[in-house]
Amino acid sequence: MVVSRWQRWRPLAATVTLAVTLAVTVWWAWVLLGRSPDWYPWLRIAVLVAGLLGAALLLLAARLPRWLVAVALGVGAAAALAGPAAYAAQTAATPHTGSIPSAGPAVAGGFGHGGFPGGRPPGGMPFAVGGQFPGGGQFPGGGRNGGQVSGGTGDGRNGGQVPGGQVPGFPGGGQNSGQLPGFPGGGQGREAGGGMGGLLDAREPSAALRELLERDADRYTWVAATIGSNNASGYQLATGDPVMPIGGFNGSDPSPTLAQFQRHVADAKIHYFVGGGGFRANGGSSASQEISAWVAETFPAQTVDGVTVYDLSTGADAS
C-alpha cells in the first residue's frame, strides 16, 4: 500500500517542487532586477508574470494536455533564465576597464557602477575614508582632503592620521596622505618618480613613451619593469613587449627580491624602470620599496609626458 501511494504521489510531489522552485526563482529575479529600476523595467514585470504563470500551469499539470505542460515548462525556463541572460548580454556589450569589471547594469547602492552596498566597502573593511574610490563610489566618512581613517587621530584634514602609520589590510600605510596608500595620491614616503596607472586600472601610455619603451626591445627580456601587474599590463598591451610586474598584483608580493632584480639588470635583461603608477615606496612590499629606492638612487631619470623613466642599460656597472 505504501509503495502504491508513493508511486501515486511521487509525480505530484515532483511537480509541486518544480513549481515552487520556479516561483521562488522568478521572485528573486524580480528583486534583483528591481535594483536597476531604470534598466528595461518591463523585463522585471515580464519575468515575474511569465514565471508565476508557468508555475501555476505546472501545479495543474495532471489535468492539462501534454502540449500545454510542455508550454508551461518552456515559459518557466524562459522566465528563470531571462534575467541572467539579459545581465550577461549587457555585460558583454559594455566596455570595461581595470581589474574589477562590474556585471550587469548600474545598481542603486551596489558596488561598482552604483557604489558600495549600503554605502560600505565590501568585505567589512575596518576603516572609513572620505573621498572617492577609483572607478566609482565613495567611502563613507567626512573630512576635507580625504577625510579621516576610522580609529585614527587628527581632524580629517590632509587625510587624518593612522595609528602606527598603517591602514589595516594595506601594507605600509602613511599619514597625511589624503588617500589610501597604493592608490593615486596615497601614502607618504619616497617614490621612484611619478607615473601612471594604479591598483585598479592601467592607462594607455602616450605615443612618446611607447616609442621609448619599444626602442631596442629585441635586445631585452623585459622592455621595462614597474610596480604592480596592472601598471605593467598597460605598458605591455601598448607595446606588445614583455614588461616585468614587480610585486605581483598590487606590489605587495616579495618577488622579485632586490638581489634578483639587480641580477636581471646586471645581465641586461631589463631596459627601463617606469616609476610611480600611484604606488608610493611605502605602499608595497619591502622588496618593492627596496627596488624602487635603489633604482631612484642609481640610475638617470627622464620624464616623458609626466611619467618618470629610468634607463637601466648601464646596469652592469651600477650593480
C-alpha positions as CSV (number, residue, x, y, z in Angstrom):
1,M,0.0,0.0,0.0
2,V,2.8,2.4,0.9
3,V,4.6,1.7,-2.3
4,S,1.4,2.2,-4.3
5,R,0.6,5.5,-2.6
6,W,4.2,6.7,-3.1
7,Q,4.0,5.9,-6.8
8,R,0.8,7.9,-7.0
9,W,2.2,10.9,-5.1
10,R,5.7,11.0,-6.4
11,P,4.8,12.8,-9.7
12,L,2.7,15.3,-7.8
13,A,5.5,15.9,-5.3
14,A,7.9,16.5,-8.1
15,T,5.5,18.8,-9.9
16,V,4.9,20.9,-6.7
17,T,8.6,21.1,-6.0
18,L,9.3,22.3,-9.5
19,A,6.5,24.9,-9.4
20,V,7.7,26.3,-6.1
21,T,11.3,26.4,-7.2
22,L,10.2,28.3,-10.3
23,A,8.1,30.7,-8.3
24,V,11.0,31.5,-5.9
25,T,13.4,31.9,-8.8
26,V,11.3,34.5,-10.6
27,W,10.6,36.3,-7.3
28,W,14.3,36.6,-6.7
29,A,14.8,37.8,-10.2
30,W,12.1,40.4,-9.6
31,V,14.0,41.6,-6.5
32,L,17.4,41.8,-8.3
33,L,16.1,43.5,-11.4
34,G,14.4,46.0,-9.1
35,R,17.8,47.2,-8.0
36,S,18.2,48.7,-11.5
37,P,14.8,50.3,-11.9
38,D,15.7,52.3,-15.0
39,W,17.2,49.4,-16.9
40,Y,14.5,47.7,-19.1
41,P,11.7,48.0,-16.4
42,W,9.4,45.8,-18.5
43,L,11.8,42.9,-18.2
44,R,11.2,42.7,-14.4
45,I,7.4,42.6,-14.9
46,A,7.6,40.1,-17.7
47,V,9.9,37.7,-15.7
48,L,7.5,37.7,-12.8
49,V,4.3,37.3,-14.7
50,A,5.6,34.6,-17.1
51,G,7.3,32.7,-14.2
52,L,4.2,32.7,-12.0
53,L,2.0,31.7,-14.9
54,G,4.4,28.8,-15.7
55,A,4.4,27.7,-12.0
56,A,0.6,27.8,-11.9
57,L,0.3,25.7,-15.0
58,L,2.8,23.2,-13.6
59,L,0.6,22.8,-10.5
60,L,-2.3,21.8,-12.8
61,A,-0.1,19.6,-15.0
62,A,-2.1,16.4,-14.1
63,R,-5.2,17.9,-15.6
64,L,-3.7,19.6,-18.6
65,P,-2.8,18.1,-22.0
66,R,0.9,17.3,-22.6
67,W,1.4,20.1,-25.1
68,L,0.2,22.7,-22.5
69,V,2.6,21.2,-19.9
70,A,5.4,21.5,-22.4
71,V,4.4,25.1,-22.9
72,A,4.4,25.7,-19.2
73,L,7.9,24.2,-18.9
74,G,9.2,26.4,-21.7
75,V,7.6,29.6,-20.3
76,G,9.1,28.8,-16.9
77,A,12.5,28.1,-18.2
78,A,12.5,31.3,-20.2
79,A,11.4,33.4,-17.2
80,A,14.0,31.8,-15.0
81,L,16.8,32.5,-17.5
82,A,15.7,35.9,-18.8
83,G,17.4,37.9,-16.0
84,P,20.8,36.2,-16.1
85,A,20.8,36.2,-19.9
86,A,20.0,40.0,-20.0
87,Y,22.8,40.7,-17.5
88,A,25.2,38.6,-19.5
89,A,24.3,40.4,-22.7
90,Q,24.6,43.8,-21.1
91,T,28.0,42.9,-19.6
92,A,29.4,41.6,-22.9
93,A,28.2,44.7,-24.8
94,T,29.6,47.2,-22.3
95,P,33.3,48.2,-22.5
96,H,35.1,47.6,-19.2
97,T,38.5,48.7,-17.9
98,G,40.5,47.8,-14.9
99,S,40.8,44.6,-12.9
100,I,37.3,44.6,-11.3
101,P,34.7,44.8,-14.1
102,S,31.1,45.0,-13.0
103,A,28.5,42.6,-14.3
104,G,25.1,43.9,-15.4
105,P,23.7,47.5,-15.3
106,A,24.2,50.1,-12.7
107,V,22.8,49.0,-9.3
108,A,21.5,51.5,-6.8
109,G,23.6,51.3,-3.7
110,G,25.7,48.5,-5.1
111,F,29.4,48.0,-5.5
112,G,30.9,49.1,-8.9
113,H,28.6,51.2,-11.0
114,G,26.5,52.4,-8.2
115,G,28.9,52.3,-5.2
116,F,29.2,50.0,-2.2
117,P,26.2,48.0,-0.9
118,G,24.8,50.0,2.0
119,G,27.4,52.7,1.4
120,R,30.2,50.5,2.9
121,P,33.2,48.9,1.3
122,P,33.0,45.1,0.6
123,G,34.3,42.5,3.0
124,G,33.8,44.6,6.1
125,M,36.9,46.7,5.7
126,P,37.7,48.1,9.1
127,F,38.0,51.7,8.0
128,A,36.1,54.5,6.5
129,V,37.7,57.2,4.4
130,G,36.1,60.2,2.9
131,G,36.7,60.9,-0.8
132,Q,36.4,58.8,-3.9
133,F,37.3,55.3,-4.6
134,P,38.9,54.8,-8.1
135,G,36.3,53.6,-10.6
136,G,33.3,55.0,-8.8
137,G,31.6,55.0,-5.5
138,Q,32.7,56.7,-2.3
139,F,34.0,55.6,1.1
140,P,31.8,56.9,3.9
141,G,33.2,59.4,6.2
142,G,33.7,63.1,6.0
143,G,36.7,65.3,6.4
144,R,38.5,67.6,4.0
145,N,41.1,66.3,1.5
146,G,40.3,62.6,2.0
147,G,38.6,62.6,5.4
148,Q,39.9,60.6,8.4
149,V,40.6,56.9,8.8
150,S,38.3,55.4,11.5
151,G,40.2,54.8,14.7
152,G,42.9,57.3,13.7
153,T,43.7,60.6,15.2
154,G,43.5,64.0,13.7
155,D,40.7,66.2,12.4
156,G,40.5,64.8,8.9
157,R,42.5,67.5,7.2
158,N,45.2,66.2,4.9
159,G,44.0,62.7,5.2
160,G,44.0,62.4,9.0
161,Q,46.5,60.2,10.7
162,V,46.6,56.4,11.1
163,P,48.0,54.9,14.3
164,G,51.3,53.2,13.6
165,G,51.3,54.7,10.2
166,Q,49.3,51.9,8.7
167,V,45.8,51.3,7.3
168,P,44.5,47.8,8.2
169,G,44.9,45.5,5.3
170,F,47.2,47.8,3.4
171,P,50.9,47.3,4.0
172,G,53.0,50.3,4.9
173,G,50.3,52.9,5.2
174,G,51.2,56.5,5.9
175,Q,49.8,59.7,7.4
176,N,48.8,62.9,5.8
177,S,48.2,61.0,2.6
178,G,44.8,62.2,1.6
179,Q,44.0,58.8,0.2
180,L,44.7,55.1,0.8
181,P,48.3,54.0,0.2
182,G,48.6,52.2,-3.1
183,F,46.0,54.5,-4.7
184,P,46.9,57.5,-6.7
185,G,47.9,60.3,-4.4
186,G,48.1,58.0,-1.4
187,G,50.9,57.2,1.0
188,Q,53.8,59.2,2.3
189,G,57.4,58.4,1.5
190,R,59.8,58.3,-1.3
191,E,58.7,57.2,-4.7
192,A,60.7,56.3,-7.7
193,G,59.3,59.1,-9.8
194,G,55.8,59.9,-11.0
195,G,53.9,57.6,-13.2
196,M,50.6,56.4,-14.4
197,G,48.1,53.7,-13.7
198,G,47.2,52.3,-10.2
199,L,45.8,49.4,-8.3
200,L,42.5,49.0,-10.2
201,D,43.3,50.4,-13.7
202,A,46.1,50.7,-16.3
203,R,46.1,53.7,-18.6
204,E,47.4,53.7,-22.1
205,P,50.9,55.4,-22.3
206,S,51.5,58.3,-24.7
207,A,53.0,57.7,-28.1
208,A,56.3,59.2,-27.0
209,L,56.5,56.9,-24.0
210,R,55.5,53.9,-26.1
211,E,58.2,54.8,-28.7
212,L,60.8,55.0,-25.9
213,L,59.9,51.6,-24.4
214,E,60.0,49.9,-27.8
215,R,63.5,51.2,-28.5
216,D,65.9,48.2,-28.9
217,A,63.1,46.0,-27.5
218,D,64.5,42.8,-29.1
219,R,67.7,43.1,-27.0
220,Y,66.0,42.7,-23.7
221,T,63.9,40.0,-22.0
222,W,61.7,42.8,-20.5
223,V,61.5,46.2,-22.1
224,A,60.6,47.7,-18.8
225,A,59.7,46.9,-15.1
226,T,57.2,48.7,-12.9
227,I,55.4,48.2,-9.6
228,G,52.2,46.1,-9.9
229,S,50.8,44.0,-12.6
230,N,48.0,46.4,-13.6
231,N,50.6,49.1,-14.3
232,A,52.7,46.6,-16.2
233,S,49.7,45.4,-18.2
234,G,49.1,48.9,-19.6
235,Y,52.6,49.2,-21.0
236,Q,52.7,45.6,-22.2
237,L,49.4,45.9,-24.1
238,A,50.6,49.1,-25.7
239,T,54.0,47.9,-26.8
240,G,53.3,44.2,-27.4
241,D,56.6,43.5,-25.5
242,P,57.1,41.9,-22.1
243,V,57.0,44.2,-19.0
244,M,58.0,42.9,-15.6
245,P,55.4,43.4,-12.8
246,I,57.3,43.9,-9.6
247,G,55.4,42.8,-6.5
248,G,52.6,41.0,-8.3
249,F,49.1,42.4,-8.5
250,N,49.5,45.5,-6.3
251,G,53.2,45.5,-5.5
252,S,52.8,43.7,-2.1
253,D,54.4,40.4,-3.1
254,P,58.1,40.0,-2.2
255,S,59.0,39.0,-5.8
256,P,61.5,39.6,-7.2
257,T,63.8,40.5,-4.4
258,L,66.3,43.3,-4.7
259,A,69.1,40.9,-5.3
260,Q,67.2,39.1,-8.1
261,F,66.2,42.4,-9.7
262,Q,69.8,43.6,-9.6
263,R,71.0,40.4,-11.2
264,H,68.5,40.8,-14.1
265,V,69.7,44.4,-14.5
266,A,73.4,43.3,-14.5
267,D,72.6,40.7,-17.1
268,A,71.0,43.4,-19.3
269,K,67.6,41.8,-19.2
270,I,65.6,44.9,-18.3
271,H,65.9,48.2,-20.3
272,Y,63.8,50.7,-18.3
273,F,62.1,51.1,-14.9
274,V,58.9,53.0,-15.0
275,G,58.4,54.9,-11.7
276,G,55.2,55.9,-9.9
277,G,52.0,54.4,-11.1
278,G,50.2,55.6,-8.0
279,F,52.3,53.3,-5.8
280,R,54.4,55.0,-3.2
281,A,57.6,53.4,-1.9
282,N,55.8,52.5,1.4
283,G,52.7,51.2,-0.3
284,G,54.1,47.8,-1.4
285,S,56.3,45.0,-0.1
286,S,59.7,45.7,1.4
287,A,61.2,44.2,-1.8
288,S,59.3,46.6,-4.0
289,Q,60.3,49.5,-1.8
290,E,64.0,48.5,-1.9
291,I,63.9,48.1,-5.7
292,S,62.2,51.4,-6.2
293,A,64.7,53.2,-3.9
294,W,67.7,51.5,-5.4
295,V,66.6,52.5,-8.9
296,A,66.0,56.1,-7.9
297,E,69.4,56.4,-6.3
298,T,71.4,54.6,-9.0
299,F,70.1,55.4,-12.5
300,P,69.5,58.5,-14.5
301,A,65.9,59.6,-14.8
302,Q,63.9,61.3,-17.6
303,T,60.3,62.5,-17.7
304,V,58.2,61.5,-20.7
305,D,54.7,63.1,-20.7
306,G,54.7,63.2,-17.0
307,V,56.0,59.7,-16.4
308,T,59.4,59.2,-14.8
309,V,61.5,56.6,-16.6
310,Y,64.9,55.2,-15.5
311,D,67.3,53.8,-18.1
312,L,68.8,50.6,-16.7
313,S,71.1,49.9,-19.7
314,T,74.1,50.8,-17.6
315,G,73.1,48.1,-15.1
316,A,76.2,46.0,-15.3
317,D,78.3,48.9,-13.8
318,A,75.7,50.0,-11.4
319,S,75.1,46.5,-9.9
